[in-house]
Amino acid sequence: MANDSQPDDVVTLWQAQGSDGFRMSTEDIRKRIETMNRKVRRRNFDGYLVCAVLIVFFSGWMFVGMGSLQKVGAVLTIIGLVYLVWQMRQNRFRGAATGQSGDTASLDHLRTELARQRDFHRGATFWSRMLALAPGPLVFFAGFAQAHPEIALPIRFETITCVFFIIAAIPLNLWMARRYQRQIDELSRLQEEH
């Protein structure tokens, strides 16, 4: 075999290498900003698409002879989705309001962009979004179960699934916020080394 070294040997060799300190060039910073912006744009596009489909779905359900509790749930869900879309738009344009252009390749600009994304996934922004999004589907399912007791079991399953996704969104968003914070801390460490 051409390569007899074990993976542990490679790790040991890599860890034993000396380092003159990690440096990020302006090009590296620009690439990181572009990569992050591309991911955020894609995530926002997907979010807008999902919200649009759900808004059309719940709007359609409002005209299919539903009970008043179902209509209230549909309206609350639409309001929560519109609030989510508004928050995504605000977050997108909040970076532009700082006066920094997307072409500025600096550690400060990258840190600002990372902080903007971090703050979107934690704190008041996140919790207000959760409070706006959670009640609508739950009221809708309660109204649906009340109007159609013959299919209460599938509705119960849908309600449990909805609650699962609401609860799962909490650690997912907090994990994303911590991930952005680690990147900010890494940039701060790099600046201190200079």
C-alpha positions in Angstrom: 0.0 0.0 0.0 1.4 3.4 -0.9 0.3 5.2 2.2 1.0 3.1 5.4 0.6 6.0 7.8 -2.4 5.8 10.2 -4.9 8.7 10.4 -3.8 9.3 14.0 -0.2 9.8 12.8 -1.4 12.5 10.4 -3.3 14.2 13.2 -0.3 14.0 15.5 2.0 15.4 12.8 -0.4 18.2 12.0 -0.8 19.2 15.7 3.0 19.1 16.2 3.6 21.6 13.4 4.8 25.0 14.4 2.7 28.0 13.5 3.5 31.7 12.9 0.0 32.5 13.7 -3.0 32.3 11.4 -3.5 35.3 9.2 -6.5 36.2 7.1 -5.9 38.0 3.9 -8.4 40.6 2.6 -9.3 38.0 -0.1 -10.0 35.4 2.6 -12.2 37.8 4.5 -14.1 38.8 1.3 -14.6 35.1 0.5 -16.0 34.4 4.0 -18.4 37.4 3.7 -19.5 36.3 0.2 -20.0 32.7 1.4 -22.0 33.8 4.4 -24.1 36.2 2.3 -24.8 33.4 -0.2 -26.0 31.1 2.6 -28.1 33.7 4.2 -29.7 34.7 0.8 -30.5 31.0 0.2 -31.9 30.5 3.7 -34.0 33.7 3.3 -35.3 32.6 -0.1 -36.3 29.2 1.3 -38.0 30.9 4.2 -39.9 33.3 2.0 -41.0 30.4 -0.2 -42.2 28.3 2.8 -44.0 31.3 4.3 -45.7 32.1 1.0 -46.9 28.5 0.5 -48.3 28.4 4.1 -50.0 31.8 3.8 -51.7 30.7 0.6 -52.7 27.4 2.3 -54.1 29.0 5.4 -55.8 31.8 3.3 -57.5 29.1 1.2 -58.6 27.2 4.3 -60.4 30.3 5.5 -62.8 30.2 2.6 -63.6 26.5 2.9 -66.4 26.8 5.4 -64.4 26.4 8.5 -65.5 27.0 12.1 -64.7 30.2 13.8 -61.9 28.7 15.9 -60.2 27.3 12.7 -60.5 30.8 11.1 -58.9 32.4 14.2 -56.1 29.8 14.0 -55.6 30.5 10.3 -55.5 34.3 10.8 -53.1 33.9 13.7 -50.9 31.7 11.6 -50.9 34.1 8.7 -50.0 37.0 11.1 -47.1 34.9 12.6 -45.8 34.1 9.1 -46.0 37.8 8.0 -44.1 38.7 11.1 -41.4 36.2 10.3 -41.1 37.5 6.7 -40.9 41.1 8.1 -38.2 40.0 10.6 -36.2 38.4 7.8 -36.4 41.5 5.7 -35.5 43.7 8.6 -32.5 41.5 9.4 -31.4 41.7 5.7 -31.5 45.4 5.5 -30.2 46.1 9.0 -26.7 45.4 7.7 -27.1 48.0 5.0 -28.2 50.5 7.6 -24.8 50.4 9.3 -23.3 52.2 6.3 -21.1 49.3 5.3 -21.3 48.0 1.7 -21.2 44.3 0.9 -17.9 44.9 -0.9 -16.0 46.1 2.2 -13.7 43.2 3.1 -12.7 43.9 6.7 -12.7 42.0 9.9 -15.0 44.6 11.4 -17.5 44.2 8.6 -17.4 40.4 8.9 -17.9 40.6 12.6 -20.9 43.0 12.2 -22.5 40.5 9.7 -21.9 37.6 12.0 -23.3 39.5 15.0 -26.4 40.4 12.9 -27.0 36.8 12.1 -26.3 35.8 15.7 -28.8 38.3 17.0 -31.5 37.0 14.6 -31.3 33.6 16.2 -31.4 34.6 19.8 -32.8 37.1 22.3 -35.9 39.3 21.8 -36.0 38.8 18.0 -36.1 35.1 18.3 -38.5 34.9 21.2 -41.0 37.4 19.7 -40.9 35.3 16.5 -41.7 32.2 18.5 -44.5 33.9 20.3 -46.0 35.1 17.0 -45.7 31.8 15.2 -46.6 29.2 17.8 -50.3 29.9 18.8 -51.8 30.0 15.3 -51.3 26.4 14.2 -52.3 25.1 17.7 -55.5 27.1 17.6 -56.1 26.0 14.0 -55.7 22.3 15.0 -57.9 22.7 18.1 -60.6 24.2 15.9 -60.2 21.5 13.3 -60.5 18.7 16.0 -63.6 20.5 17.4 -65.2 20.6 13.9 -64.2 17.1 12.9 -64.1 14.8 16.0 -64.3 11.8 13.7 -60.6 12.3 12.7 -59.4 13.4 16.1 -56.5 10.9 16.1 -54.8 12.2 12.9 -55.3 15.8 14.1 -53.8 14.9 17.4 -50.7 13.5 15.6 -50.5 16.7 13.5 -50.7 18.8 16.7 -48.0 16.7 18.3 -45.8 17.1 15.2 -46.4 20.9 15.2 -45.4 21.1 18.9 -42.3 19.0 18.2 -41.2 21.4 15.5 -41.9 24.4 17.6 -39.8 23.0 20.5 -37.1 21.8 18.1 -36.8 25.3 16.7 -35.5 26.6 20.1 -32.3 24.6 20.4 -31.7 24.8 16.7 -31.8 28.6 16.7 -29.8 28.8 19.9 -27.2 26.5 18.4 -27.0 28.7 15.3 -26.5 31.8 17.5 -23.7 30.0 19.4 -22.1 29.0 16.1 -22.1 32.6 14.9 -20.7 33.7 18.3 -17.8 31.2 18.0 -16.9 32.7 14.7 -17.0 36.2 16.2 -14.8 35.0 19.0 -12.4 33.5 16.5 -12.2 36.9 14.6 -11.5 38.7 17.9 -8.8 36.3 18.8 -7.2 36.8 15.3 -7.3 40.6 15.8 -5.7 40.3 19.2 -2.8 38.3 17.7 -1.9 41.1 15.3 
